[in-house]
Amino acid sequence: MELLLLGLLAALVWKLYQWKRNPHDAPLRSVTLCLLCAALSYPVAMPGGASGVDTVAGHGAAKLTQNVLLLLAVYFLMCFYLHSAADEEAGRRRARKEAVAVGTVAVAVTVAAVSVPHEVFVGSFSTADMTTPQIAFFYGGAGLYLMYALGVACRWTRRYARISRRPHSTGLWMAAVGLGAMAMACAIRAVIVAVRAAEVGVPGPLMAAVAFLLVVSILLFAAGITYPGARARISSLRLWLRHRRDHRRLAPLWELLAEAYPDNVLRPASPSVRDRWRARGVHRRYHRRVVECRDGLVNISPYLLDEGDDSAVLNVDSAELAVRLRRASARIEKGVSAPRRAVPLAMALGGDRESDVKQLIAVSDELRAAA
C-alpha cells in the first residue's frame, strides 16, 4: 500500500507541476484531478485514516468516501480522453453526459450505504455480508461503473498508443495494460459479489490475487503516464551534468584567453538581480564559456603562427595548439603587437558545434596537463 501511494504521489506531483505551467490545458487538468482523487482515496482506506474519518463523520463514511473518490478518479480519466478529442465541443458534451452518469452512480451507492445499519457496513470487501442487497449493490454497482470507465479508457489509450511515437507510445502502452488489468480486476470483483450474494464461498487466495492485481495495475498505470516526462527529465539531467562537466574542463583555456582579452568575457544584459541569477544557470554558463573561448581564439590567432609561416589556416593538433597558446599568452603579456591579421583554425573533428566544443575541450585538457 505504501509503495502504491508513493507511486501515485510521484505522478501527482509531476502533473501538478505541469498543470501550474499550463493551467488552461483541459486534458492535463483532467489527468491531474484523476491522480488527485486516486491519491486521496488511499489515505482514507488506510486504518488510521479510515478510523479518523469514521470518528468525525460516522461509521462507514471512510469507505463511502474512498469509493466516491475512485468513481471521480475514473471519470476524470475519461475526461482526459474526451478533452483530447479532435472535436472539442463533442468531447465537452460527452464529458457532461458522463458527469451525469457518475453522479447517478455516486448518489446510488451513497443511498445504499446509508440505508443499512452501521454495524452491517463495517468491514472490508473480503468480509462484507454480500447477502444484504444494499451491501451487494454498493460494491457491485461501484465495481461495474469502474469496469466500464476503465475499459473505455483502456480502449482509447491503446488507440493513442498505436499512433504515437516513442517515448510517448511506450508510456501509453504501459498505461493501457494497467487500465486493462484494473478493468479485469473490477470485473472479477463484480462476479465475486454476485457469487457471495448467492451465499457461495470464494477462496481466500483468489481474493488476495485480485487485490494484488489491482495494486500492480495501478502502479503500472501511474508509471505509464509519468514515463515520458520522467524520461525527458532524465535526459535533461544528463545534459545538465555534461554541460557542467564540460564547463569545468574548459576552464584552463578560458582562463588563458580571458586574461589575454578580458573584454571578451560576457556580462549579464541587465544589472538586475533576476538576470544575474539566470546568468548563473549551468546551461547559460556553458554556452557563454564556449562563445568566449571561440572569440578568444579568433583574437589570439595572429600570435599562433610561427615566424615566416604564411598559412591561411592554422592546422595543428591539440597538444601543439596548447603549446602555441601558452607562448602567445606570454607575448601578449609583454605587449607585443599582433604580427598579422586573424586566421581561422582548422576543425579537425568536424565543422558542427559539438565537434567544435570537443576540440576546445581537447585543447583545454592539454593546457591542464601541462600546468
URFENMO-V513178 format. One record per residue. N is the residue number from 1. PHI is phi in radians with two decimals (none if undefined). Layout:
BEGIN
n-><N,N>
phi-><PHI,PHI>
END
This chain:
BEGIN
n-><1,2,3,4,5,6,7,8,9,10,11,12,13,14,15,16,17,18,19,20,21,22,23,24,25,26,27,28,29,30,31,32,33,34,35,36,37,38,39,40,41,42,43,44,45,46,47,48,49,50,51,52,53,54,55,56,57,58,59,60,61,62,63,64,65,66,67,68,69,70,71,72,73,74,75,76,77,78,79,80,81,82,83,84,85,86,87,88,89,90,91,92,93,94,95,96,97,98,99,100,101,102,103,104,105,106,107,108,109,110,111,112,113,114,115,116,117,118,119,120,121,122,123,124,125,126,127,128,129,130,131,132,133,134,135,136,137,138,139,140,141,142,143,144,145,146,147,148,149,150,151,152,153,154,155,156,157,158,159,160,161,162,163,164,165,166,167,168,169,170,171,172,173,174,175,176,177,178,179,180,181,182,183,184,185,186,187,188,189,190,191,192,193,194,195,196,197,198,199,200,201,202,203,204,205,206,207,208,209,210,211,212,213,214,215,216,217,218,219,220,221,222,223,224,225,226,227,228,229,230,231,232,233,234,235,236,237,238,239,240,241,242,243,244,245,246,247,248,249,250,251,252,253,254,255,256,257,258,259,260,261,262,263,264,265,266,267,268,269,270,271,272,273,274,275,276,277,278,279,280,281,282,283,284,285,286,287,288,289,290,291,292,293,294,295,296,297,298,299,300,301,302,303,304,305,306,307,308,309,310,311,312,313,314,315,316,317,318,319,320,321,322,323,324,325,326,327,328,329,330,331,332,333,334,335,336,337,338,339,340,341,342,343,344,345,346,347,348,349,350,351,352,353,354,355,356,357,358,359,360,361,362,363,364,365,366,367,368,369,370,371>
phi-><none,-1.13,-1.10,-1.12,-1.14,-1.11,-1.09,-1.13,-1.13,-1.09,-1.13,-1.15,-1.06,-1.11,-1.24,-1.11,-1.10,-1.16,-1.14,-1.09,-1.32,-2.44,-1.20,-1.67,-1.45,-1.11,-1.06,-1.15,-1.07,-1.14,-1.20,-1.18,-1.14,-1.05,-1.16,-1.12,-1.12,-1.13,-1.17,-1.22,-1.25,-1.35,-1.05,-1.17,-1.38,-1.22,-0.96,-1.13,-1.17,-1.12,-1.14,-1.15,-1.15,-1.13,-1.14,-1.39,-1.83,1.85,-1.12,1.59,-1.15,-1.13,-1.12,-1.13,-1.07,-1.05,-1.19,-1.13,-1.10,-1.16,-1.07,-1.15,-1.07,-1.27,-1.12,-1.14,-1.12,-1.12,-1.08,-0.99,-1.28,-1.13,-1.30,-1.53,-1.17,-1.11,-1.57,-1.15,-1.15,-1.12,-1.09,-1.15,-1.12,-1.14,-1.11,-1.17,-1.13,-1.16,-1.13,-1.11,-1.12,-1.21,-1.12,-1.11,-1.12,-1.10,-1.16,-1.12,-1.22,-1.16,-1.07,-1.11,-1.24,-1.46,-1.59,-2.06,-1.06,-1.04,-1.16,-1.29,-1.47,-1.26,2.12,-1.87,-1.06,-1.28,-1.92,-1.16,-1.50,-1.31,-1.29,-1.38,-0.98,-1.14,-1.17,-1.09,-1.20,-1.01,-1.35,-1.23,-1.12,-1.11,-1.14,-1.16,-1.17,-1.06,-1.07,-1.09,-1.15,-1.19,-1.12,-1.11,-1.12,-1.10,-1.08,-1.16,-1.12,-1.10,-1.10,-1.20,-1.14,-1.17,-1.76,-1.72,-1.89,-1.16,-1.47,-1.11,-1.12,-1.08,-1.10,-1.17,-1.15,-1.08,-1.13,-1.12,-1.10,-1.10,-1.14,-1.07,-1.17,-1.12,-1.08,-1.11,-1.10,-1.14,-1.13,-1.12,-1.11,-1.11,-1.14,-1.07,-1.06,-1.11,-1.15,-1.24,-1.14,-1.51,1.09,-1.90,-1.27,-2.10,-1.02,-1.07,-1.03,-1.15,-1.09,-1.15,-1.14,-1.15,-1.10,-1.14,-1.07,-1.10,-1.09,-1.12,-1.18,-1.17,-1.09,-1.15,-1.10,-1.07,-1.16,-1.15,-1.34,-1.75,-1.03,-1.04,-1.16,-1.14,-1.14,-1.12,-1.13,-1.14,-1.10,-1.13,-1.14,-1.07,-1.12,-1.06,-1.14,-1.16,-1.12,-1.13,-1.16,-1.17,-1.04,-1.23,-1.19,-1.40,-1.00,-1.04,-1.13,-1.12,-1.09,-1.10,-1.28,-1.19,-1.23,-1.33,-2.33,-1.11,-1.22,-1.33,-1.26,-1.35,-2.01,-0.99,-1.11,-2.31,-1.36,-1.13,-1.10,-1.12,-1.15,-1.16,-1.18,-1.15,-1.17,-1.54,-1.09,-1.06,-1.12,-1.14,-1.13,-1.13,-1.13,-1.13,-1.15,-1.07,-1.10,-1.13,-1.16,-1.06,-1.09,-1.12,-1.15,-1.12,-1.20,-1.53,-1.00,-1.05,-1.49,-1.51,-1.38,-1.27,-1.07,1.42,-1.46,-1.94,-1.10,-1.42,-2.34,-1.46,-2.21,-2.36,-1.37,-1.10,-1.12,-1.14,-1.13,-1.11,-1.08,-1.16,-1.14,-1.12,-1.17,-1.13,-1.07,-1.14,-1.16,-1.17,-1.07,-1.40,1.48,-1.21,-1.27,-1.08,-1.31,-2.77,-1.35,-1.10,-2.17,-1.29,-1.73,-1.21,-1.66,-1.17,-1.67,2.16,-1.73,-1.47,-1.13,-1.08,-1.14,-1.07,-1.13,-1.04,-1.18,-1.09,-1.15,-1.06,-1.14,-1.12,-1.10,-1.13,-1.12,-1.12,-1.11,-1.19,-1.25>
END
